[in-house]
Amino acid sequence: MANKQQDAMASLVSLCKRRGFIFQSSEIYGGLNGCWDYGPLGVELLNNLKQAWWRAMTLREDVEGVDASILMHPKVWEASGHVANFTDPMVDCKQCKSRFRIDVLIEDLSIKKKKKIVRALDETALQGQVRDEQVIEEFDKRVSTEEQMESVVTTLVSCPQCGNNGTFTDAKQFNLMFKTFVGPVEDSSAVVYLRPETAQGIFVNFLNVQNSTRQKVPFGIAQIGKAFRNEINTKNFLFRTREFEQMEMQYFVRPGKEDEWFEYWREQRMQWFIDLGMSKDQLQWHKHDKLAHYAKDAYDIEFKFPFGWGEVEGIHSRTDFDLGNHEKFSGKGLKYFDDQTKEKYVPYVIETSIGASRSLMAFLCASHCEEMAPTADGGEEKRTVMKFHPALAPQKAAILPLVNRDGMPEIAQSLTKDLQKHYRVFYDTTGAIGRRYRRQDEIGTPFCITIDSETLSDQTVTVRDRDTMNQERIALDAVKQFLFEKVGGSL
């Protein structure tokens, strides 16, 4: 099973490079770990994903958008708790010099290894046949605090890189924020940080947005933007990277109403993934037992990646921690005035936070399919197809003249130019028609439109569906309307 999952992941990563979705950053220099570049198809997919999120979040009366600066006053990060709390305990392997986060080492332990550790800590525990759930429960009881995790890692856990046991150093705290300097002098007075999250840009602009738009609580502020985290160990392709984009919305509510809005946004955000083509069995909820310092409640939407379940979006009930702390640290009032009740209060916040690159990876995994398909001679061959939702597909249609003569290319080129005013489409004349279909399947193009000899006589074209491979004939002048109905957009 593990080998099959690794093969699926390797196949997807290979396809992403070969077809121009994702490239390793600075590849000609050996690459930079944890950083990735989006190629011609990848940037289209990413933009479509961000646009789908933006439309879902802001095409409503109660959510506004902002685009805050990446560099912010350093006191912002003191107020948010990042300076004090945004650190992770790390250990180094004295043998191979690799560095690891303690919590990641604990998280990656197998059930079998956890069982051995529990027995090493308590000889009377887990005797006889026990279920996996019992092992996890007993392990979590004994290894819950930072001190317990460090003790287990330094004495009972082997280095994942070199396999040696007992070679880890004592833990040290590492700040995950990237530090830089404003101005020509690199001293402590000029220190700023590349933001580790986009949420704080929303919080410090709460009253600016509220006053300028005259929004009334409850309302939200949405933002898409870059964030940076100095992850020591990046892994699993786009899953954990040092530079990424977040799509976050902070929804401000009256204290006492946070629970009902928390449930509302949980439902909305899960449905968004389903509406864009993910199946329900690929998604699950994970409730946080250990809450962040600001949280009242927190759930993650998890996706079933080839390497296992992983978070793609967090929905958090943040109370009034952020606005309250920014009031205290800045000395500026951030209370909302309710003109109906004549009350002033600091709103509570419901946050939805999703990584654009990580969710893009989830949609890549959900869409990637290798299946047997019929050939023209009655046989079968393996077909690789990316079954993107049409709204996400990098290209909406391919325009294919059957042969490169008899006026077919001219008709195809005219149709391409007309459709390009509304959609990203691709014109292709190279190779047999079946081979061209397979190329478009592999990049997820929903429809192939073929100009053939019948087009010359009756002005109809063949439209092939990517997923079913069924074909139908429609009028040449109805193609644009067909795509509008299937893909959306504007005419």
N, C-alpha and C positions, 0 to 999 in steps of 0.2 A: 504493500500500500504506500509506504513512504517513497519507494522508488518511483511509483506511478505518479505521485504528487510532484516529486522533483522533476520528472520528465515533462509533466504538464506545464510547470512553471518555466522550465528551460525552453520549451517550445514557444511559449508566449513571448518570452524575452527576445528570442531569436527573431520571431515574426516582427516584433516592434522595431527592431533595428533594421531588418531587411526591407520592410515596407515604409519606413520613414515616420514611425510614430515617436519613438524615444531613442535618443543616443546618449552614451556616456559623456558627461561634461569633460571637455579638454582631452578627448580620447587620443589625439595624435601625440600627446605628451604623457600618455599612460593613464589618463583619467584622474578625476578628483573624487575620492570616495564620498558617497552620500549626496552627490549633485548630478542632476540629469538635465539634458536639453530636449526640447520638444521639436520634432521634425515637422515637415509640411502637413502630414496627416495628424500628428499628435497635437499640434497647436490648434488645428480646426476642431478636433475632438474636445480639447480643453476649453476652448472658447464656447463651443456649443453647450458644454456642461455648465459653465459659469452662467451663460445666458439663461439656461433652463432654471437654475437656482434663482437668479436675479428676478426673473419674471414671476416665479412662484412666490417669492417673498415680498416683492415691492408693487406688483400690480394689484394693489388692494388699498383701501383708504387709510389703514392704520399703521403702515410701515413706510418710513422714509429712508433714503440712501445717503451715505457719506463716503468720502475717500480721504482718510486721515494720513498724515505724514508718517513715514517709517521712523524717522528720528524724532524723539520727544524729549521734553525736559526730564533730566534724570530723577527728579522727585516723583514723577509719575510711577516709576518702578519701585520706589520706596513705599508709596501709598498702596500700591497693588499687592505688596508682599513679595514681589519677585526678588528683590535684593536680599531679603532675609530668608526666603523659603525656596527659591528656584535653584536649588542645588541638589545634587545626587551623590550619595556615597559610592566611591569607586575603589576598586582594588586592581593592582598590577600583578601579573604573573612574573615572578622573579626569574623563571626559566626562559620563557619566550618573549617577555617584555610586552605582551598584549594587555590591554586595559579593558575592564568590564564594569558595568553598573551592577551593583549587588542585587537590586530588585529584578533585573533581567536574568541574572544567573539563577535566581530562585524561581522565577517564572518559567524558565525553560527546562526545569527538572522534570524528568519522566515520572510517572506514577511509581514505577519500580524503584527508582532512586529515592523518591520521597518516602517510600515504605522502609527502605534500608536506613534512612536518616532517622525516622521516627524510632525504629528499634535500637539504633545506636544511642539515641537520647534517653530511651526508656525501654529496658529489656522486656518488660511485662506487656508492652503495647502491641496491638495488631497480631495476636497469636492466631494460628489457624487460617482458614479461608476468610478473606474479607473483601468487601466490594471496593471499587475505586473511590466511591463517594466517602466511604469511611476513612480511607487513606488520606484523602484531601482534608477532611475535617480534622483528623488527628494531627496532621502536619501543620495546618493553619493554627491550631491551638498552641503548638510548641514553637512555631516560628512566625511570630506576628510583629514583634518590635524590631526596630533598626538594629539594636544590639544583638538580638537573637539571630537575625539574618546574617550579620557580620560574622558571628561565631560559627555558624553552620558553614558559611562559604569558606572561611579561612582554614577550617579543620576537616570538613567532610565532602567538599565539592572539588571535582577535578577541573582543571583548566580546559575549556572547550577547544582551545587552539592546539595545545601540545599534549594534552591528556595527563599531565602530571598532577599529583595530589599533594596538598600541603605546601604549595609554592606561592600562594597569594600573600601579598603584603597586607598590613593593617589598612583599614578603609580611610580614605581622605575625601573631603567634600570638594566637589568641582561645580562651579557656577556654569549654568547652561546658556547664559546670555553672551552674545558676541559684544565685545567692548571696542569702541573706537573713540576718536577725539574730534572735537569741533574746533576749527581754527588751526593756526600754524604751530602752536605750542602743545606738546604732548605731556601735560601734567594733570594732576588730579582735578583741577578746576575745570578742565576741558572734557572730562569723560562723559560720553553718552553711550547708549546701547542701541544696537539693531533690535527692533521690537521682537520679543518672543511670542507675542500674540497680537491680534488686531483689536481685541475687545476694549482695551484702555483708550484707544482713539475715539471710540464711541462714547464711553463714559464721560470723558472730559468735555465732550461736545454736547452733552445731554441738553443743557438749557439753551445753547445756541440753536440747536435744531428745534426744540420745543417752542421757543419764542418766535423764531422766523417762520415756522409752518403753522403755528397756533394749534398744534395737536393737543388733544386731551388724553390723559391717562385713562385707559390703557393704550399705549402705542409702542411701536418698535423702531429701531434704527438698524439698518443692514449695511454691511461693508464686505467687499472682496479685496484682499490685499496680501502682500508678501509678509512672511514672518520668518524668523531665523532662530534656530536652536543648535547649540554646540553639542550635538549628540556625539558621544564618544564612540558608540558602536551603531552604525547604520546597517540595515539589513533588509532582505526581502524586497529588492527592486525599489519601487516607489513608496513602500509602506512606511519606512522611517528614514527621513532625509534631513539634511541640515538647512536647506532653503526650500520653502514651500509656500503655497498660497492657502489662506483660510477664507472661508465664506461663513461669516458670523452674523447673527442677528440677536440684539439685546432687546427684550420686550419688557417695558416698564409698566408695573401694575400697582394698584393700591395694596398696601399691607393687609393681609387677611384674604386676598383673592389669588395669592400665588399658586395654591394647590390646583385650583380649577384650570388656570391658564397653563400650568405645567402639564396637566393631562391633555389639554387641547393641543399643545405644540408637540407632544410626544406622538399623538395620532397623526398630525399633519406631516411630520417629518418622515415617519415610517411609510406613509402612503406615497410620498414623493418618489422614493426608490422603486416602489411597486409600479407606479404610473410610468416610470421610465424603463420598464422591462425586466426588473429583477423579480424572481419568483419568491414566494413567501418562505419556502424552505431554505433559501440562501441567506435569510436574515433572521436575527433573533435579538431579544433584549438582554442586556446585562445590567443588573442593578449594582451600584457601588455600595459595598459594605463599609469601606474606609473612605470617608468624604474629605475633599479638599478643605482648606481652612476657611473658605468663603461659603461653602455649600450647605444647604438644608437638605437637598435631595439631588440625586444624579443617576441618570441611566445612559448607557451607550447603545447605539444601534450597531450590532456586529454583523459582519459579512463572512461567509464561509470561503476563505481563500484556500488555494491548494495546500498551504502550509498550516491551515487551521483557522479557527475563528479569530477575527481581529476587528477592532473598533474602526468605524468609518464616520460616525457622528456622535457627539455628546449633547445631551439635553440636560441642563443644570438649573436648579433653583438656587440663585446666588444671594438671596436676601438683599439687604441694603448695604452689604459690606463695601462694595466698590465706591458707590456715590458717597457713602458716609465717610470712608477714608480719604477720598479726594477733598471733601469739605474740610476735614481736619488738617490735612497736610498743606492745602493751598490757602486756607483761610477764607475761601469764597463759598457763599451759600449755593447749594445745589438742590434746595427743596423745591418741590412742585406746589404751586398754589391752585387749589381746587376752588374755582369761582362759584360753584354751586353750594358747597358745604362751608366755604370760607376757611378751610383748613390748609395748613402747610405741612407737608411731610416728605420724607425721602422715600421715593418709590422702591419697591422690591423689583428684582430682575429675574426673568426667565431667559436663559441663553440657549440658542441652538448654534453649535459650532461644528463645522465640517471642513475637512481638508480637501481642497480641489484635486491635488495630485493623488492622494490616497483613494478618494472616491473614484477618480478616473481609473486607477488600477483595479478597483472592484468591478467597474463596468467592463473593463477589458477582460477580466477573468470570467465574469458572468456571460459575456458574449462569445467567448472563444469556444469553438466547437470543431471537432474533427469527426467526420461521419462518412459512410459509404454512400456514393451517389451513382446513379445510372449513367452510362456513356452512350454515345450515338450508335455504337455497334451492338448494343444489348448487354454489354458487360457492366462492371462496376469499378470504380476507382475511389480512392480516399479524397475527400473534399474538405479543405480547411475553410471555415466561414466564421466571420465575426458578425453575430446577430445583434448589432446595435439597434436600439430604438431609432426610428427615422429622425427624430428630433436631435439625436446625438451624433448620428453618422457624419463623418467628415465630409463625404461627398454624397449628394442626394440621388444622383443618377449618372449613368455612363451612356454616352451617345455613340452608337456603333454602326457605321455603314457596313453592310454585309460583305461587299467587295469594294475595291478601290477604283471603281469605274462606273459608267452608265449614269452619271449624274448623282449617284448616291452620296458621295462625299460632300457635294455642294449642298444637298438638302440637310445632311447631318450637321454641317458647319453652321448653316443658317439657324437650325433649331438650337444648337449649342449657344450661339450668341444671344438668342432670345431668352433662353432659360438662365443664362449667366447674370442677367439683370436682377434675378430674384433668388437664385440658388447657386451653390457651388456644384458644378457638374464637370464631367471629364469626357473629352473626346478621344477616341482610340481607334486606330485603323490597323494596328500591328498584330499579326497572328490569326490563326483560325478563330472562328466565333466562340467555340467551346473554350478555348484557352483564354480568350478575353473575359468570358463569363467567370472563369475560375479566379482570375486576377482580381476582379471586382468583388467576388465573394470573400476573398482573403482580407480585403480592407474594409468590408462591411457596407458596401454601396447597396442601398435597398432595392434599386430598380435599374435594369439595363434596357435601353430603348434602341431597338435595331431597325435601321432603314434597309429595306430589301426591295426585290423586284415588284412586289405588290404595292409598295409605297408609290412607285412610279406610275402605276395605273389607277389606283383608287385613293391615294393620299391617306393611307393608314400605316401604322407602325406596330411592331411587336413589342410588348412590354413584358419583361421577365421579372418575376418576384424572386428576390434573393433566398428567402427562407423556404418557400414551397417549390421553387424552380418552375412553377406553373407559368404559362405564357397566355397572353390575350392580345387581341388586336383592338386598337382604339384609333380614332381619327387623329391625324397629325396635329391639327389645330386644337385638339382637346388635351394635349400632353401637359401643358402648363396648369390647367385646371385639375388634372389628375394628380399632379404632384402637390398642388395646394391642398387637396383633400386628404392625401396620404401623409404628407410631411408637415403641413402647416406653413406659416410665414405669411407674407403679404404679396398681393399681385399688383 
